[in-house]
């Protein structure tokens, strides 16, 4: 019985490492098997924060109503900027959570992810700039979109690293809270950065 228990523990640990969980699978097993009320308790508060973030983003966009009236083209790129920042942040977050789960220090990840986020932002921003130039021939809006993408993707990488690390240090499961909270912060900052850059270049 003891030998089988040791083999089971080692098997669980190997699968946990392959799957990106902590060395023990208890947290993952609990999350997968918990009751519906417990699932709601773990998820709904974070999703409510996301809903508040959506309301806040509507207020931010509304604050730039005059800019949008003067240059309707600015509105076309909001979904793209928000999505790309979220996508970059999600990739960074997945890498960091998996690294934390197998004991990799954040110091070994942070600089590489920061540089990666910046390079990705520059590449995406340049591609989007060319697309906007070809499709609408508005250099100012195209430049605003490109610079906003560089900034928002870089910021998203930072947020996606700080939040899971903070949750992990506090002893909370980063899989539940860091994703929704990071999405809210990334969305708000992406929109704010976009309109700030557009305000400088387009006006």
C-alpha positions in Angstrom: 0.0 0.0 0.0 2.8 2.4 0.8 4.6 1.6 -2.5 1.4 2.3 -4.4 0.8 5.5 -2.5 4.3 6.7 -3.4 3.8 5.7 -7.1 0.5 7.6 -7.2 2.0 10.7 -5.6 4.9 10.6 -8.1 2.4 10.1 -11.0 0.3 13.0 -9.8 3.4 15.2 -9.6 4.5 14.3 -13.1 1.1 15.0 -14.5 0.9 18.3 -12.6 4.2 19.5 -14.0 3.2 18.6 -17.5 -0.2 20.3 -17.1 1.3 23.4 -15.5 -0.2 22.9 -12.1 1.6 23.1 -8.7 3.7 20.1 -7.8 0.7 18.7 -5.9 -2.6 18.3 -7.8 -4.8 19.0 -4.8 -5.7 22.5 -5.9 -6.5 21.5 -9.4 -8.5 18.4 -8.2 -10.5 20.6 -5.9 -11.3 23.1 -8.5 -12.4 20.4 -10.9 -14.6 18.5 -8.5 -16.1 21.3 -6.4 -19.9 21.9 -6.2 -21.8 24.4 -8.3 -22.2 26.9 -5.4 -18.5 26.8 -4.7 -17.7 27.3 -8.4 -20.0 30.3 -8.5 -18.4 31.6 -5.3 -14.9 31.3 -6.8 -15.8 32.8 -10.2 -18.7 35.3 -9.9 -16.9 38.0 -7.8 -14.1 38.2 -10.4 -16.6 38.4 -13.3 -18.5 41.1 -11.5 -15.2 43.1 -11.4 -15.0 42.5 -15.1 -18.5 43.9 -15.5 -17.6 47.0 -13.6 -14.6 47.3 -15.8 -16.8 47.1 -18.9 -18.9 50.0 -17.4 -15.8 52.0 -16.8 -14.6 51.4 -20.3 -17.9 52.8 -21.6 -17.4 55.9 -19.5 -13.8 56.3 -20.8 -15.0 56.0 -24.4 -17.8 58.4 -23.6 -15.3 61.0 -22.3 -13.8 61.1 -25.8 -17.2 61.5 -27.5 -16.1 64.8 -29.2 -13.0 63.2 -30.6 -15.0 60.4 -32.0 -17.5 62.8 -33.5 -14.7 64.7 -35.2 -12.9 61.5 -36.3 -15.2 58.6 -36.5 -12.4 56.5 -37.9 -10.9 56.3 -34.4 -13.8 54.1 -33.3 -13.0 51.4 -35.9 -9.8 50.4 -34.1 -11.0 50.1 -30.5 -11.9 46.4 -30.6 -8.6 45.5 -32.3 -6.5 47.4 -29.8 -8.3 45.9 -26.8 -8.2 42.4 -28.3 -4.5 42.4 -29.1 -3.6 43.7 -25.7 -5.7 41.0 -24.1 -4.1 38.3 -26.3 -0.6 39.3 -25.5 -1.4 39.5 -21.8 -3.1 36.1 -21.9 0.0 34.5 -23.4 2.3 36.1 -20.9 0.0 35.1 -18.0 -0.1 31.5 -19.2 3.7 31.3 -19.3 4.1 32.9 -15.9 1.4 30.7 -14.1 3.0 27.6 -15.5 6.4 28.8 -14.5 5.3 29.6 -11.0 3.5 26.2 -10.7 6.8 24.3 -11.2 8.9 26.6 -9.0 10.6 28.8 -11.6 11.5 32.2 -10.2 9.9 35.3 -11.6 13.3 36.8 -12.1 14.0 34.2 -14.8 10.9 35.2 -16.7 10.3 38.9 -16.2 12.9 40.4 -18.5 12.4 37.9 -21.3 8.6 38.5 -21.2 9.1 42.3 -21.1 11.3 42.2 -24.2 9.0 39.8 -25.9 6.0 41.9 -25.2 7.7 45.0 -26.5 8.9 43.3 -29.7 5.4 41.8 -30.3 3.9 45.3 -29.7 6.2 46.9 -32.3 5.5 44.1 -34.8 1.7 44.3 -34.4 1.7 48.1 -34.3 3.7 48.3 -37.5 1.4 45.8 -39.3 -1.7 47.6 -38.1 -0.2 51.0 -39.1 0.4 49.8 -42.6 -3.1 48.3 -42.8 -4.7 51.6 -41.6 -2.7 53.6 -44.1 -3.6 51.4 -47.0 -7.3 51.0 -46.1 -8.1 54.6 -45.0 -5.1 56.8 -46.1 -5.1 58.7 -42.8 -1.5 58.9 -41.5 -2.4 60.5 -38.2 -5.0 57.9 -37.2 -2.7 55.1 -38.4 0.2 56.4 -36.3 -2.1 56.7 -33.3 -3.2 53.1 -33.7 0.3 51.8 -34.2 1.8 53.6 -31.2 -1.2 52.7 -29.0 -0.7 49.0 -29.9 3.0 49.2 -29.0 2.2 50.8 -25.6 -0.8 48.6 -24.8 0.9 45.3 -25.6 3.9 46.3 -23.5 1.6 47.3 -20.6 -0.4 44.1 -20.9 2.8 42.0 -20.5 3.6 43.9 -17.3 0.1 43.4 -15.9 0.0 39.8 -16.9 3.2 39.1 -14.9 2.4 41.3 -11.8 -1.1 40.0 -11.0 -0.4 36.2 -11.1 2.8 36.7 -9.1 0.9 38.8 -6.5 -1.9 36.2 -6.2 0.7 33.5 -5.8 2.5 35.4 -3.1 -0.8 35.9 -1.2 -1.5 32.2 -1.3 -4.5 32.6 -3.7 -5.0 30.5 -6.9 -3.9 32.8 -9.7 -6.0 30.9 -12.2 -9.3 32.3 -10.8 -8.6 35.9 -10.2 -5.6 37.0 -12.3 -7.3 36.4 -15.7 -10.5 38.5 -15.2 -8.7 41.2 -13.2 -5.9 41.4 -15.8 -8.4 41.7 -18.6 -10.2 44.6 -16.9 -7.0 46.5 -16.2 -5.6 45.8 -19.7 -8.9 46.9 -21.4 -9.1 50.2 -19.4 -5.5 51.1 -19.9 -5.6 50.1 -23.6 -8.5 52.4 -24.3 -7.1 55.2 -22.2 -3.7 55.0 -23.9 -5.3 54.8 -27.4 -7.3 58.0 -26.9 -4.5 59.8 -25.2 -2.2 59.1 -28.2 -5.0 59.9 -30.6 -5.6 63.1 -28.8 -2.0 64.1 -29.3 -1.7 63.1 -32.9 -5.1 63.5 -34.5 -6.2 66.8 -32.9 
